[in-house]
Amino acid sequence: MRFGRTGALVAAAAVLGAAGCTPGLAVNGGAPSSRVRTPATSPAGTRATSPPAPPGAADWPVYHANAARTGAAKVPAAGRLATAWTRRLDGAVYGQPLIIGGLVIAATENDSVYGLDRATGRILWRAHVGTPVPLSALPCGGIDPLGITGTPAYDPGTGLVYAVAEETGFRHVLYGFTLTGRVQVTRDLPAPDGEPRYDQQRPALTIAAGRVYVAFGGLEGDCGPYIGSVIGVPASGSGPLISYRMPTRQQGAIWGTGGLVLGPGGTLYASVGNGAATSGRYDGSDSVIALSPELRRTGLFAPSSWAADNAGDLDLGSMSPALLGNGTIVADGKRGTAYLLTAARLGGIGGQRAQAPVCAAFGAPAVHGAVAYIPCASGGMAAVNTAGGRLRVLWRGPPSAQGSPVTGGGAVWVPAVDSGTLYELSQSTGQVRYQVGLGGPLPHFASPSLSGGLVLVGTMTGVAAVRGA
């Protein structure tokens, strides 16, 4: 991944295709042996003295509230904003905070996972699982140190919160935490491309089909011989891993912050970044792909401009797919062209139903009805109507609001990353109703979580909670 000339993060997103084997991984459904690490004791840290409140309607258990990544929540009518609490933690919180009952889960780049009291922000427990990788030890990159970057995910079936930590030695490790902070699952994740030093785990984790799906791309700067990939881990932590590796000979990152998007029938959708091919035979990059629960590719869309996109780093990988309830997908990326796709038949190269210029999109969209809310690198986020099988921009938000939006209470909630401002926008017009400062700049692609009357945002120092949703 790399920053473009405008300063927005220009990333390589992943493509799907045939994959090679890595020790400890089953590629496209095989079942080799794998190594499971189970610690004798939980990591040191503060422990909760009693379980938090049980899960309820105000939960935000995964990125953008659900596995379909709609980013939509049923919350009270939006109103005037005020800071409820802020909590300084031991590192930056790049992922969305999760809310499970009365518990807020936040993961930091210092390889720590926290349980916070939802009402007050008080630290109930902290689990520190490893030593993150300093930027000075990485071949390129932009996060220092590099620890837990992808948004964790809660699985009500196991009662565990899963997070992937990058640790010293360029190891990626999946942890499963109880809601009282005890580590119950620990699983090493061998790199499908064999190049863990160049891989970064930025996308949100996805829970489906009894597995935790973990996607990988490269570091900011697109350095080294990495290849985008996905690993499927049994939620129990034991048993064979499965994986998918992009068919391109280099790059093809899957790095969009929304991670894999779950559709009907268990199909998983991902956006993929630029690959090695800039002419000749297509290599599966610059695409939206569909994967089965066993991580076999079942569909693909790529723009007819894929070769030029790859050559100019103008691929689709910078925004996760927007899956709408009518069976369509909106894909947009660095070129700024949005494509309307049929989810059940992605259409191959040039197989879009419609296309229109919207914006260079970075992060993850939200959806509500036939409208996709697109995170734009400049010009303000865009509300795009897909009714009638075409793409039409309804409105744009403030130019500084470049984070990933969510919806709830009749409003669209979107942060301005550089200034650290949270905007409450009218869902029908995009006009600013209220705004509030969060105390400083935010991590790239920051996105709010909604819970009851609270809006929670990960910051460069911890978590901020705003009252008014």
Salt bridges, closest charged atoms under 4 A:
ASP90 OD2 - ARG126 NH2 3.04
GLU166 OE1 - HIS172 NE2 2.86
GLU167 OE1 - ARG171 NH1 2.97
ASP188 OD2 - ARG35 NH2 2.80
ASP188 OD2 - ARG37 NE 3.17
ASP188 OD1 - ARG171 NH2 2.79
ASP222 OD2 - ARG2 NH1 3.08
ASP309 OD1 - ARG335 NE 2.53
ASP313 OD2 - ARG2 NE 3.49
ASP313 OD1 - LYS334 NZ 2.82
ASP315 OD2 - LYS334 NZ 2.94
GLU424 OE2 - ARG433 NH1 3.90
